[in-house]
Amino acid sequence: MNKELDVLKTVVMAKISEIQKDKADNIGVNFLSSECYLHCDGKLEAFQYVLDEINKIMKERNIEKFEGEYYFLSNFYYSDVAMDGRVYPTVEHAFQAAKTLVETERETIRNVETPKEAKRLGRKVLLRKDWEDVKIDIMKKLLIDKFSPGRELAEKLKNTGDRKLIEGNYWGNTFWGVCYGVGSNHLGNLLMEVRSELNKG
């Protein structure tokens, strides 16, 4: 029992230390921290309760869907980006156009009205042979442009602090996002990389 308690205490204190980095959470976490020191010593159930409460707070800290006030993180958000000398109305338009090297196909995608339509057309293009090798690098370049220093969106991205960005979805995209808890979250990870680079100046 003592070994299990020591392990749980270590986990709890590590999580408290991690989550205290976000000032918005300090009141709740400081309370839980105090509760630990005052009441949890030697009580496994008490530490388990505090750990459960901390996990709830950490889940609330995550941005798990790019909608509402965080819709600007979505590739469907209208914000001009440049690629190969052309300007596209959204990252989605540019990314879908990048799938092909056929200029007429790129132009067709660039000129459609919505990112949803751009995505639909992107499934029909003559796919470039190196697509699987370059698609992540292309996405990051587009995100760097979208959130380039001096743009309002760059400040909005920085204002997400150190919160985890998760492209949660219900349509089964487990490469770029997470669907029902499963996924690589490449888009969210790239956004966090861009945010980190912005913060470094």
C-alpha positions as a printed Julia matrix, in Angstrom:
201×3 Matrix{Float64}:
   0.0    0.0     0.0
   2.79   2.47    0.89
   4.49   1.94   -2.47
   1.21   2.51   -4.32
   0.58   5.65   -2.26
   4.06   7.0    -2.98
   3.58   6.47   -6.72
   0.19   8.2    -6.66
   1.57  11.12   -4.63
   4.37  11.55   -7.18
   1.9   11.57  -10.08
  -0.38  14.06   -8.34
   2.4   16.5    -7.5
   3.85  16.26  -11.03
   0.47  17.04  -12.52
  -0.05  19.96  -10.14
   3.34  21.36  -11.13
   2.51  21.01  -14.83
  -0.95  22.51  -14.69
   0.07  25.48  -12.5
   1.87  26.93  -15.53
  -1.52  28.19  -16.71
  -2.51  31.14  -14.51
  -6.16  30.67  -15.4
  -6.13  27.37  -13.53
  -4.2   28.5   -10.46
  -7.15  29.02   -8.12
  -8.54  25.54   -8.62
  -5.17  23.81   -8.66
  -3.8   25.69   -5.67
  -6.88  24.6    -3.75
  -6.29  20.99   -4.76
  -2.62  21.34   -3.87
  -3.53  22.61   -0.41
  -6.0   19.78   -0.01
  -3.19  17.35   -0.81
  -0.86  18.73    1.81
  -3.53  19.08    4.48
  -5.62  15.97    4.06
  -4.04  13.41    1.75
  -1.04  12.27    3.76
  -1.32   8.53    4.14
  -4.73   8.33    2.49
  -4.73   6.57   -0.86
  -8.4    7.34   -1.56
  -7.85  11.06   -0.96
  -4.97  11.21   -3.41
  -7.0    9.29   -5.99
  -9.81  11.84   -5.61
  -7.42  14.75   -6.11
  -5.86  13.04   -9.13
  -9.31  12.59  -10.68
 -10.08  16.27  -10.11
  -6.77  17.34  -11.64
  -7.42  15.18  -14.69
 -10.75  16.97  -15.13
  -9.0   20.34  -15.05
  -6.37  19.19  -17.52
  -9.05  17.96  -19.9
 -10.74  21.36  -19.69
  -7.44  23.01  -20.57
  -7.23  21.13  -23.87
  -8.72  22.68  -26.99
 -10.31  19.56  -28.39
 -12.28  20.93  -31.34
 -11.56  23.73  -33.76
 -14.98  25.36  -33.57
 -16.67  28.32  -31.89
 -14.06  30.74  -30.56
 -11.35  28.37  -31.78
 -12.66  28.0   -35.32
  -9.72  30.14  -36.49
  -7.53  27.06  -35.94
  -9.46  25.13  -38.59
  -8.13  24.84  -42.13
 -11.62  25.86  -43.27
 -11.26  29.31  -41.68
 -11.08  32.04  -44.31
  -7.62  33.55  -44.23
  -5.52  34.13  -47.35
  -2.39  32.01  -47.72
   0.16  31.98  -50.52
   1.59  28.99  -52.35
   3.76  28.95  -55.47
   2.9   32.53  -56.38
  -0.87  32.12  -55.97
  -3.13  33.3   -53.15
  -5.72  30.88  -51.76
  -8.68  31.84  -49.57
  -8.08  29.11  -46.97
  -5.4   26.63  -45.96
  -7.78  23.9   -47.14
  -7.92  25.35  -50.66
  -4.13  25.53  -50.87
  -3.53  22.11  -49.32
  -5.94  20.37  -51.68
  -4.41  22.17  -54.66
  -0.95  21.07  -53.56
  -1.95  17.45  -54.1
  -1.51  17.88  -57.83
   1.11  19.42  -60.12
  -1.44  20.0   -62.88
  -1.93  23.77  -63.03
  -5.48  23.63  -64.37
  -6.53  21.42  -61.47
  -4.86  23.76  -59.0
  -6.63  26.77  -60.46
  -9.98  25.05  -60.37
  -9.53  24.3   -56.67
  -8.24  27.79  -55.93
 -11.31  29.38  -57.44
 -14.06  27.34  -55.82
 -16.13  29.21  -53.25
 -15.86  26.99  -50.19
 -13.15  24.88  -48.51
 -15.61  22.0   -48.44
 -15.79  22.09  -52.23
 -12.0   22.37  -52.41
 -11.68  19.24  -50.3
 -14.13  17.39  -52.55
 -12.17  18.34  -55.67
  -8.9   17.4   -54.0
 -10.04  13.79  -53.93
 -10.3   13.75  -57.73
  -7.0   15.28  -58.84
  -4.05  13.54  -60.46
  -2.13  12.9   -57.25
   1.55  13.83  -57.33
   3.85  10.83  -56.79
   5.62  12.29  -53.77
   2.45  13.37  -51.93
   2.81  11.1   -48.92
   6.39  12.3   -48.44
   5.67  16.03  -48.66
   2.16  16.55  -47.31
   3.14  17.25  -43.7
   5.83  19.75  -44.74
   3.36  21.47  -47.08
   0.78  21.72  -44.31
   3.28  23.28  -41.94
   4.38  25.86  -44.52
   0.76  26.87  -45.07
   0.18  27.17  -41.33
   3.31  29.28  -40.94
   1.91  31.65  -43.58
  -1.56  31.72  -42.02
  -0.14  32.53  -38.59
   2.8   34.64  -39.72
   4.06  37.31  -37.28
   2.11  40.55  -37.45
  -1.15  38.92  -38.42
  -4.05  38.97  -35.98
  -4.3   35.19  -36.2
  -0.73  34.85  -34.95
  -1.69  36.64  -31.75
  -4.79  34.5   -31.37
  -2.69  31.37  -31.72
  -0.19  32.64  -29.15
  -3.06  33.43  -26.79
  -3.9   29.73  -26.58
  -0.91  29.57  -24.23
   0.42  26.08  -23.67
  -2.92  24.37  -24.07
  -2.92  21.18  -26.09
  -4.51  21.67  -29.52
  -6.49  18.67  -30.73
  -8.28  18.55  -34.07
 -11.21  16.56  -32.74
 -13.62  15.29  -35.38
 -16.4   12.77  -35.91
 -15.73  11.94  -39.58
 -12.89   9.49  -39.02
  -9.82  11.6   -39.72
  -7.25   9.97  -37.48
  -4.22  11.24  -39.4
  -4.66  14.99  -39.08
  -6.9   14.8   -36.03
  -8.48  12.62  -33.38
 -11.78  10.8   -33.75
 -13.4    9.3   -30.65
 -10.08   9.35  -28.81
  -8.05   7.77  -31.62
  -5.69   9.63  -33.92
  -2.21  11.03  -34.61
  -3.37  14.68  -34.42
  -0.8   15.88  -36.95
  -2.66  19.15  -37.54
  -2.87  19.92  -33.84
   0.79  19.05  -33.39
   1.84  21.29  -36.29
  -0.19  24.16  -34.86
   1.58  23.73  -31.53
   4.94  23.73  -33.34
   4.04  26.98  -35.12
   2.88  28.48  -31.81
   6.15  27.52  -30.15
   8.12  29.13  -32.96
   6.04  32.31  -32.7
   6.69  32.49  -28.97
  10.44  32.19  -29.53
  10.22  35.22  -31.81
